[in-house]
Amino acid sequence: MILSGKKEQNKRKKTQLTLSLLLIASPWVLLFITTTLIAHHSVFHSIPCWSDELAYWHEVLSFSQKGFNFGYYTLNEVQPTCLSFGTHGFGAVSVYALFAKIFGWKAYSMVIANAFFVSFSFLVLTILTKISSRNLLFILFFTLSYIPLVLFSGTSMTELLNFSILILYVAMFQVYFKNNGQKWLVLLLLFCTAISFIRIIYILLFLPLLFIRKNEFKFDSKFLISAAFWIIASGLLFLGNNLFVSPYPDSFLSELFKSAGISEFVRNFAIHFAQNTWNFINPFSENSIQVLQRYFELFICVVCLWKSNLLQTKFKKIGMDYFLAFLILFLFLLVSIAAYDVFDWRDYRVMAPVLFGCILFLILNDKPFIASSSLVSNIAGIVFLFLLPQVSESFNKGRYDQITGNQVLAKIEYTENPVSRFENTVVVQQFNANVVLNIPAGIGITYSDVLSDKLRSKYIYSIKKLNVTTYQLIKANEIGYLYQKQVVK
């Protein structure tokens, strides 16, 4: 009887170990599926091709090879208050730069780094949390069928880094949620502070820490003091983050804060909020993949609200696991609609890792309904993906093109000790792979529609010949013209 029990126990351990290893390997499986089976290419032929991918990739190249001494990554030469990072800030770039320092940085490196980050996060999850075989199976199938992961696995976007962030957060939070250990609270506070420099919206992940182990709402002095500290800390993080972010003049917030007076500010905000809300609920606003994701986010949000007993018990006897998932999902949705953009995959990219993290947290806390409904949604998404092959085709378009050398861009020289960072900056009209991937490390890239003598950057790369007096043409071919600023004597 005892031997039989030990055999059964060993069998369960082997099953859990096998499923854990499969979960850790799942990002690499997805990478193989998206590159080899769907795109019919090797991952080592992959290149960044979208503007965001190219911006991240080249900043990592410069930061990993030149430290902080690189040119400006800006729009229209509008520089940040400190250093010279681009419109995404330094958070994500720093993580990839560490990877580049260790493993080198090739055109395909960001894709490999993404799989590595998610795999590492799942490793931490399996070590820190006790996951049953059933829940491991749920998480494995959910991961392999989650459409945002499928779509972004083969790209050089930073979405998978954000997935890994949410997995790590859930792993640490789950331990804290079950044990309420103070050391985990400190780790979570430090972690949330760090990731706020990757996406400032992650300041919302501090909030669940205020509610932990409260079975009912008590707006006592302790809660109010904690909430006040969160507001102050969030404001400081926002201001601190902005010091290192190159301004993005075309964003909604930039335009909003240019409003002439309070009434115009309120009107612009209301119009933006109403438009985003309509885009979110309108079934014809985007392709079916994005619409399905939005409706599924709403479904999980409503289910969590109902299951938390928040409304039924008049804010008493709350189911904390459901409530915390609702809190995170609802606040991220609210901020996305209020301060971001709901179209063209923008809200999709922000919400996809957050939704994944919330569902992961609920599966860890034995919520089979959430797990099963999530799998059903994923299956529906896969069906839509097959019915809409243009979606996956758009993700792969240009991703495996051959990049040839450009002798014109090879004339750009990096200056070791520049008087100004503009000495290591080139202004471009085109932000594509053939341009960006040929610009040397340390040379910042600023995009501008207008190329004139008013520019401060040392170099201008133009697709046509320019009429300028303070710049001289130093190299040209059938692709473009490279100009260098003349030294004033």
Secondary structure, 3 states (H helix, E strand, C coil): CHHHHHHHHHHHHHHHHHHHHHHHHHHHHHHHHHHHHHCCCCHHHCCCCCHHHHHHHHHHHHHHHHCCCCCCCEECCCCCCCCCCCCCCCHHHHHHHHHHHHHCCCCCHHHHHHHHHHHHHHHHHHHHCCCCHHHHHHHHHHHHHCHHHHHHCCCCCCHHHHHHHHHHHHHHHHHHHHHCCHHHHHHHHHHHHHHCCCCHHHHHHHCHHHHCCCCECCCCHHHHHHHHHHHHHHHHHHHHHHCCCCCCCCCHHHHHCCCCCHHHHHHHHHHHHHHHHHHHHCCCCCCHHHHHHHHHHHHHHHHHHHHCCCCCCCCECCCHHHHHHHHHHHHHHHHHHHHCCCCCCHHHHHHHHHHHHHHHHHHHCCCHHHHHHHHHHHHHHHHHHHHCHHHHHHHHCCCCCCCCCCCCHHHCCCCCCCCCHHHHEEEECCCCHHHHCCCCCCCEEEECCCCCCCCCCCEEEECCCCCCCCEEEEEECCCCEEEEECCCC
